[in-house]
């Protein structure tokens, strides 16, 4: 006879496995409706983010990357799935966990790695670092370190698009802790009131730094916050790249056609600590919890689905992964060979009245 706790544990595993099987089947069905080249592109972008972030962790440990560094490992499906539905003229705003969105948007890995290392060849000339990635040519406007500070900026960009009658859409990524910040409510209120083409994407990875969302929010289904502003909203499995893509696709259509905003809650999980200064799993979660979420790894889940429907083979995965690892290594070489900013650049590009 099993003890009560063991019996509950077995039941939980069974329930989790059943839900995971169902989620995998849904992912495979979505994949069948899409072109193979698109599916491969989504996979390659997620692999690029994973390998790039792993290398960034190595360089941070070696002292080549300084300051704060927040990795996107585990959340790749959100950025890749969402950005895959954007056009080249659309805008993106995000917070400090921004490496993944930058790569998903098409930022050059070398320029990104050089920025992390504080080199002049970086996308922000080595002055922004990990939390302040910008590329105007890509419509990529941050990288913002202050929690919630960029939501009004995203609403402002969407306001400009509507005012100028330009068919642009603005995507705004942020973490779950942001929903308790005043600028979150102000931005959503004005976005709905003024009918702005902006999509707010909350990447709910369950922790605000080391604090579980249940301890900071009275409403833990965060997308329901949109109800206060009569705004369209949805919750989506953030470990399923195609589920994210579908949800954002509907929101993009709503924004372009009717100039209306949407709040999307992408339920995901980060496998690393809050930042590189935080232990891998921290004191706020157990190794068992981490391993449970690793079984839902968005990249492994997507590979399994694509192999199951015959789009890719294991040989293709290995070849692609090796090629991406080489791209990342070349980015490191580029960063190493780039020069550091000199004293004369201290005040360059700084606004003076």
N, C-alpha and C positions, 0 to 999 in steps of 0.2 A: 504494500500500500504506500503510495507516494504521500509525502507531507503536503499540507495545504499550500505552502509557498512554492514547492516544486511543481505541484499540479498547475498553479496559476502561471508559472513560468512556461511550462509546456504549452498551455493554452495560448499564451501570448505569442510564442514562436509560431504556432500553427496559424493563428490569426494573421500575423505579419507575413508569413510565407504565402498565405492565400491572397492577401491584398497585393503582394508583390507580383504574383503570377498574373493577377487580373490587370495590373498596371502594365506589365510587360506585353500582354496580349493587346491592350489598347494602343500601346506605342507601335507595335508591329502593324496593326491595322491602319494607323495614320501614315506609316511609312509606305505602305502599298500604294497610296494615292499620290505619292510625290515622285518627281523625276530622280533617277539614280544620281545624277551629277549634283543636284542640290543636297541630297542626303550625304554624299561623300564630302561635300564642302562643309556642311555642318559638323561632321565628325572631325575633319581636319582642323577646323578652328578650335574645337574643344580640346583636341590633343595638343595643339600649339599652346593654348593657355596653360594647360596642366604642366607641360614640360618647361615652359618659360617660368612659371611660378616655382617649380621645383629648383630650377637653376638660380632664381632670385634668392631663394632660401639659402642655398650654398654660398652665394656671394656675400650675403648679409653676415653669415657665420664667419666668413673670411675677412670681414671688415671693409669690403669693397663697396658695400651699400651702407649708408649711414642714416640716421634719423629714424622715423617711423616707417614701417613697411607692413602693409596689410595684404595678405594673400587671398586669392580667389578660388583656391583648391576646394572642390566640392560643389561650387556654385556655377560652374561653366555653362550649364544648360540654360540658365536664365539670360545671361548676357548674349550668348550666341543665338538662342531662339528668338529673343526679342528684336535684336538688331538686324537679323536676317530679313525682316519684313520692311525695313526702312528703305527709302530712296536716297540717292546721293546728296540731295539738297536738304535733307531733314537734319534736325539738331539733336544732340545728346548731352545731357548733364548727369553727372554722377558724383558720388561722395568719394571718400578716401580709399575704398577698396576698388580701384579703378583700372588696374592693369588688364583685367579680363575684358571689360567693355572696350578698352582702347584697341586691343588686339582683334576683337570681334568686328570692330568698325573698320579695320584694315590698316592700323598704324604700323609702321615699319618696326619690326622687332629690334633692329639695331638702334634706332632712334629712341625707342622706349628703354632699352637696357642702358644706353648711354645716359639717359635722364636719371635713371635710378642710381647710377654711379656718379652723378654730379658733373658730367662732362658737357662741353659746349655743343657737341653734336646731338645732344638730347633734344627731344621735341619742345621743351621749354628752356633750351639753352643751358641746362644743368642747374637752373635756379629754382625749379619747382620740386624736383624729386618725386618720390613715390606718390604723394598725395595730390600733386598739382600737374596733371598731364593735360596738355592742350594741343590741338591741331585744328586751326581754323579751316584748312582745306578740306578736312573731313567733317566739319560741323561738330567737332568734339570739343565741348567747352567745360572741361573739368571732370574730375579731380577737385573737390572742395573739402577742406579738412574740418570745418566747423559743422557739427551735426545740424542738418535741416536748413543751413544757410543758402543752399543752392535751389531750393524749391521755389522761392519767389523769383529767382533769376530765370528758371525754366518757364514759369508762368509769364514773365515779362517777354521772353523770346516768342512764346506762343501768341501773346498780345500783339507783338510787332508783325508776326506773320498774318494775323487776321486783319490788322489795320492796313497793311500794304497789299492785302488781297493776294498773298502768295500761298500756294498750296503746300506749305511746309507743315510737318508734324514734329513736335518736340517730345522726346522720351526723357524721363527723369527717374533715375535709379536712386534708391536710398534704402537704409536698413530699418529693421523693425523698431528700434528705439526712437526713430525720428517721429513716429506717429504721436508721441507725447510732447513734441516741441510745438510752440505756438505758431511758428511759420508754416508748419504742415497744415494747420486748420485755416490759417489766413489764405494760403495759396489755393487750397481746394475750394474754399468759399468763393474767391474771386474768379477762379477758373470756370466754375459752373455759372456764376452770376453773369460773367462777361462772355460765356460760350467760347472758350479758348481751346484750340486744337493741341492739347497736351495730354500725355499719358503718364501717370504716376505709377511707377513700378516699385512696390515694397518687397525687397528681398528678405523675407522673414526666415532667418537662419536660427531662430529660437533663442538667441542670446544678444542682449545689448552689452557688449564687452563680456562680462562674466555673469550677468544677471538674467535668469530665465524670464521670458516675456510674461509668464503668469504672475510674477511678483511686481510687475510695473504697470500692467494694463488691466483694467476691469473688463474690457472687451478684447478677448484674445483672437477672435476671428477678425483680423485687422481690416480686411476689405470692407467690413460692415460700417466702418467709420464714414464711408462715403454717403451712407444713408442720410446723415445729418445735413448734407448739402444737395440731396436729390440727384446725386451723380451716379452714372453707370459704374458697376463694380463687378469684380470676379475674383475667385480664388483658383489657383492652378497649381498642379504638381510641378514644383521648380526643379525636380530631378528628371523631368521628361522634356527634352528639348523641343519636341514637336507639339506637346501640349502648350508650352509657353508660346511657341510660334503661332499656334491657332488663336490663342487668347489675345495676343498682341495684334494679330491680323484683324480681328474684329474691331479692336479699339482704334487701329489706324484707319480703317474704313469709316468708322463713326466720326473720327476727327476730320478726315478729308472731306467727307460728304456733308456732314451737319455741323462741323466746327464745335464738337462737344468733347469734353474731357472724360477720362476713365481712370479709376483706381484699380490696379491689379495687385493682388497679393500672391507672390510666388513663394510657395513653401519649400524651402531648401535647407541646406545644412553645410556649414564649413567644417572641413576636416582638420584644419590647423587651428592654432589659437587665434585670439582676436587680432593680435599683431605678432611680429617676430619677438617681441619682448615678453610674450605670454607663452608659457609651456604648451606643448603640442595639444594636450587635452585639458589642461588646467585643473584646478581643484573644484571647479563648479560642475563637472560632468565626469561620468565614469568611463573607463575603457570599454565596458560592455555596451554602453550607450553609443559610443563612437563606432564600435564594430557593427552594431545593428544598422547604423546609417550607412556604413561603408558597403553593406550588401545592396544598397540602393544606388550605388555609384552611377552618376548620369552617363559617364563615358562607357563603362562596362555594360550598362543596361542597353545603350544605343547600339554598341557593337553586336551584342547578342541578338537584338531585334533585326539588324541589317543582315547578319549572317543567316538568321532564320528564314528570311524571305529571299535569300540568294543574291543580294546586292553586292556583298563583299565576301571575301574569304579571309581566313586567318593569315594567309600569306600576304594579302593586300594590307592588312592591319600592321603586320610587322614591317613591311617595306615603308609604309606611310610613317609609322612611328620613328623609324630610323632616319628618314628624310627630315622629319620635323626636329628631331634631336640635333641634326647637323645644322639646321637653320638657327636654332638657339645657340649652338656653340659659336657659329659665325657672328651672332649678335654680341656675344661676350667678347670675342676678338675685336670687333668694331669698337665696343665701349672701352676696352683696354687701350686701344691705340688712339683714342680721341683725347684731345687735350683738356685740361681743367681750366675753368675761367680764371683770367688774370685780374689783378686789382683794378685795372682800368674799366672792367665791366661791372663793377660794383653798383654804379648808378645808371648804367645803360638800361634803357626801356623803363625807367622809373619816372612816373609822372611828376613834374614839378610845375607849380602854378606860376 
